[in-house]
Amino acid sequence: MKNREDSCDLNSFMFCKLCLPEWLPVVDANRKMVTINKGALLFKEGELMKGVYFIYKGLVKVHKQWGQK
C-alpha cells in the first residue's frame, strides 16, 4: 500500500454530501488516498476496524470464511 498525492473532493463525494456538516472537518483531517497492488491484502476477517474504505478506481474481491478456522 502506498500513499497517493491526489485527493478526493469533499463536495462531490456522495458520503461527504450526505454526512453531517460537523463531520466534514474530521473526515478531511483523517482521510488517506492509497494505491493497493493487485493481490495485496487490505484487511482480514476478524481484525479490528481501522477505518472505512471507499474504492475510487478498480475492483476488490471480498471473501467470507465459513465454518471453523
Rosetta blueprint (number, residue, H / E / L):
1 M L
2 K E
3 N E
4 R L
5 E L
6 D L
7 S L
8 C L
9 D L
10 L L
11 N L
12 S L
13 F L
14 M H
15 F H
16 C H
17 K H
18 L H
19 C L
20 L L
21 P H
22 E H
23 W H
24 L H
25 P H
26 V H
27 V H
28 D H
29 A H
30 N H
31 R L
32 K L
33 M L
34 V E
35 T E
36 I L
37 N L
38 K L
39 G L
40 A L
41 L L
42 L L
43 F L
44 K L
45 E L
46 G L
47 E L
48 L L
49 M L
50 K L
51 G L
52 V L
53 Y L
54 F L
55 I L
56 Y L
57 K L
58 G L
59 L L
60 V L
61 K L
62 V L
63 H L
64 K L
65 Q L
66 W L
67 G L
68 Q L
69 K L
